[in-house]
């Protein structure tokens, strides 16, 4: 069964502003004020909470190792206001619905904690569209280890050999390579066409192009 697995942050939805806000809540609690900019630091946001904390800590001259002790504070702040600014990328819902109508299985494999991913996708009104949702803590390992990807394919009802990953970062590129599957990286995230440096099997400029791209990478049913 042909299967398309999606990353969440930076791929299906632009979550950067809410992620940055959660990190800034930590820096305010430290008495340092906001240290991250929602636009300039959006790419760092898509590399996770600890990456944001390390960046901000470096800017205020504090040890980056403190990121671990502030991580739960960040998660709590994020969950409390998880979708104030978050928006699905244009065409995302229509593309997923088109894939489903054509018989594809679809799922999500994200490095966001699974519970937060469940909360966010439900609040965005799209959780029901996906047959699986595997998060950073669903298994003892996370992307780029291929195991979470393999689980997301299986739970969606598909098979690895007929699946592709849609993502936005080097982590997704490495995940696809480890799993032995094609990867399409979106160009509408903060890095734009810069993701071409990762030499994915395809680039996705707009979700309107996804059904044809999936057909090209996976072939006919």
C-alpha positions as CSV (number, residue, x, y, z in Angstrom):
1,X,0.0,0.0,0.0
2,X,1.4,3.4,-1.0
3,X,2.1,5.6,2.0
4,X,3.1,9.2,2.5
5,X,4.5,10.1,5.9
6,X,4.8,13.8,7.0
7,X,7.0,15.6,9.4
8,X,4.9,18.1,11.4
9,X,6.8,21.3,12.4
10,X,7.9,23.2,9.3
11,X,6.3,20.7,7.0
12,X,2.6,20.5,7.6
13,X,2.4,23.5,9.8
14,X,4.4,26.7,10.5
15,X,4.8,26.3,14.3
16,X,7.9,28.5,14.6
17,X,6.3,31.6,16.3
18,X,4.7,29.5,19.0
19,X,7.8,27.5,19.6
20,X,9.9,30.7,19.8
21,X,7.4,32.1,22.2
22,X,7.8,29.1,24.5
23,X,11.6,29.5,24.5
24,X,11.3,33.2,25.2
25,X,9.1,32.4,28.2
26,X,12.1,30.5,29.6
27,X,14.4,33.4,29.1
28,X,12.0,35.8,30.7
29,X,11.8,33.5,33.7
30,X,15.6,33.7,33.9
31,X,15.3,37.5,34.0
32,X,17.0,37.8,30.6
33,X,14.0,38.9,28.5
34,X,13.2,37.6,25.0
35,X,16.3,36.3,23.3
36,X,14.9,34.7,20.1
37,X,13.2,36.4,17.1
38,X,10.2,34.6,15.6
39,X,11.4,35.3,12.1
40,X,15.2,35.3,12.3
41,X,15.3,32.2,14.5
42,X,12.5,30.2,12.8
43,X,14.9,27.6,11.4
44,X,16.3,26.9,14.9
45,X,12.8,26.5,16.2
46,X,12.3,23.6,13.7
47,X,15.3,21.9,15.2
48,X,13.6,21.6,18.6
49,X,13.2,23.0,22.0
50,X,16.7,22.3,23.2
51,X,18.2,23.9,20.1
52,X,16.3,27.1,20.8
53,X,17.3,27.1,24.5
54,X,21.0,26.5,23.6
55,X,20.9,29.4,21.2
56,X,19.4,31.8,23.6
57,X,21.7,30.7,26.5
58,X,24.7,31.3,24.3
59,X,23.4,34.9,23.6
60,X,23.3,35.7,27.3
61,X,26.5,34.0,28.2
62,X,25.1,31.1,30.2
63,X,26.2,27.4,29.8
64,X,24.3,25.7,27.0
65,X,24.1,22.6,29.3
66,X,21.3,24.5,31.2
67,X,19.0,23.7,28.3
68,X,18.1,20.4,29.9
69,X,16.9,21.9,33.1
70,X,14.7,24.4,31.3
71,X,13.3,22.0,28.8
72,X,10.2,21.0,30.8
73,X,9.5,24.7,31.5
74,X,9.6,25.2,27.7
75,X,7.2,22.3,27.1
76,X,4.8,23.6,29.7
77,X,4.8,27.1,28.2
78,X,4.3,25.7,24.8
79,X,1.4,23.5,25.7
80,X,-0.4,26.4,27.5
81,X,-0.5,28.4,24.2
82,X,0.2,25.8,21.5
83,X,-1.6,27.2,18.5
84,X,-1.9,31.0,19.0
85,X,0.1,31.7,15.8
86,X,0.5,28.2,14.3
87,X,-1.0,27.8,10.8
88,X,-1.1,24.9,8.4
89,X,0.8,25.6,5.2
90,X,-1.4,26.6,2.2
91,X,-2.9,23.5,0.5
92,X,-1.8,21.0,3.2
93,X,-5.3,19.8,4.0
94,X,-6.4,19.5,0.4
95,X,-3.2,17.6,-0.5
96,X,-3.7,15.1,2.3
97,X,-7.3,14.6,1.4
98,X,-6.4,14.1,-2.3
99,X,-3.9,11.4,-1.3
100,X,-6.4,9.6,0.8
101,X,-9.0,9.8,-2.0
102,X,-6.4,8.2,-4.3
103,X,-5.9,5.3,-1.9
104,X,-2.7,6.4,-0.2
105,X,-2.2,5.8,3.5
106,X,-0.9,8.9,5.4
107,X,0.7,9.4,8.7
108,X,2.9,11.7,10.8
109,X,6.4,11.1,12.1
110,X,7.7,14.1,14.2
111,X,10.3,14.9,16.8
112,X,7.7,16.8,18.8
113,X,6.7,14.9,21.9
114,X,3.8,12.7,21.0
115,X,1.2,14.2,23.4
116,X,1.9,17.7,22.2
117,X,1.7,16.6,18.6
118,X,-1.7,15.0,19.4
119,X,-2.9,18.2,21.1
120,X,-1.8,20.4,18.2
121,X,-3.1,18.3,15.4
122,X,-6.5,18.0,17.1
123,X,-6.7,21.8,17.7
124,X,-5.8,22.4,14.1
125,X,-8.6,20.0,13.2
126,X,-6.6,17.6,11.1
127,X,-5.8,14.6,13.4
128,X,-8.5,12.5,11.9
129,X,-6.8,12.7,8.5
130,X,-3.8,10.7,9.5
131,X,-3.6,7.0,10.2
132,X,-0.6,7.3,12.5
133,X,1.2,9.8,14.6
134,X,4.6,8.8,16.0
135,X,6.4,11.4,18.2
136,X,9.8,11.9,19.7
137,X,9.0,9.8,22.8
138,X,6.8,7.1,21.2
139,X,9.9,4.9,21.0
140,X,13.3,5.1,22.9
141,X,14.8,6.6,19.7
142,X,13.7,9.5,17.5
143,X,14.5,10.7,13.9
144,X,16.9,10.3,12.2
145,X,16.8,6.8,13.5
146,X,14.6,4.9,11.0
147,X,12.5,3.1,13.7
148,X,10.0,5.8,14.3
149,X,9.5,6.2,10.6
150,X,9.0,2.5,10.1
151,X,6.4,2.5,12.9
152,X,4.5,5.4,11.5
153,X,4.3,3.6,8.1
154,X,3.1,0.3,9.8
155,X,0.5,2.0,12.0
156,X,-0.8,3.9,9.0
157,X,-1.3,0.6,7.2
158,X,1.4,0.8,4.7
159,X,4.7,-0.8,3.8
160,X,8.2,0.7,4.0
161,X,9.1,-0.3,0.4
162,X,6.2,1.8,-1.0
163,X,6.5,4.9,1.2
164,X,8.0,8.4,1.1
165,X,8.8,11.0,3.7
166,X,7.8,14.6,3.3
167,X,10.0,16.8,5.6
168,X,11.9,20.1,5.9
169,X,15.3,19.6,7.5
170,X,18.4,17.5,7.4
171,X,17.0,15.3,10.1
172,X,14.2,14.2,7.7
173,X,16.8,13.7,4.9
174,X,18.9,11.5,7.1
175,X,15.8,9.6,8.3
176,X,14.8,8.8,4.7
177,X,18.3,7.7,3.9
178,X,18.4,5.4,7.0
179,X,15.1,3.9,6.1
180,X,15.9,3.5,2.5
181,X,13.0,5.6,1.2
182,X,12.7,8.7,-1.0
183,X,12.4,12.1,0.7
184,X,10.8,15.3,-0.6
185,X,11.8,18.4,1.3
186,X,9.5,21.4,1.3
187,X,10.9,24.8,0.1
188,X,8.3,27.0,1.8
189,X,10.0,26.8,5.2
190,X,12.5,29.2,6.6
191,X,15.4,27.7,4.6
192,X,13.6,28.0,1.3
193,X,15.4,26.6,-1.7
194,X,18.4,26.1,0.6
195,X,17.2,22.6,1.4
196,X,18.3,21.6,-2.1
197,X,21.8,21.3,-0.6
198,X,20.7,18.1,1.1
199,X,20.1,16.5,-2.3
200,X,16.6,15.0,-1.6
201,X,14.9,12.9,-4.2
202,X,12.5,15.7,-4.7
203,X,11.7,19.3,-3.7
204,X,8.1,20.4,-2.9
205,X,7.4,24.0,-3.7
206,X,3.6,23.9,-2.8
207,X,1.3,21.3,-1.5
208,X,-0.7,21.5,-4.7
209,X,2.1,19.6,-6.3
210,X,2.2,16.8,-3.8
211,X,-0.2,14.3,-5.5
212,X,1.8,14.4,-8.7
213,X,5.1,14.2,-6.8
214,X,3.9,11.1,-4.9
215,X,2.8,9.5,-8.1
216,X,6.2,10.1,-9.6
217,X,8.2,8.8,-6.6
218,X,5.9,5.8,-5.8
219,X,4.4,5.0,-9.2
220,X,0.9,3.8,-9.9
221,X,-1.0,1.6,-7.4
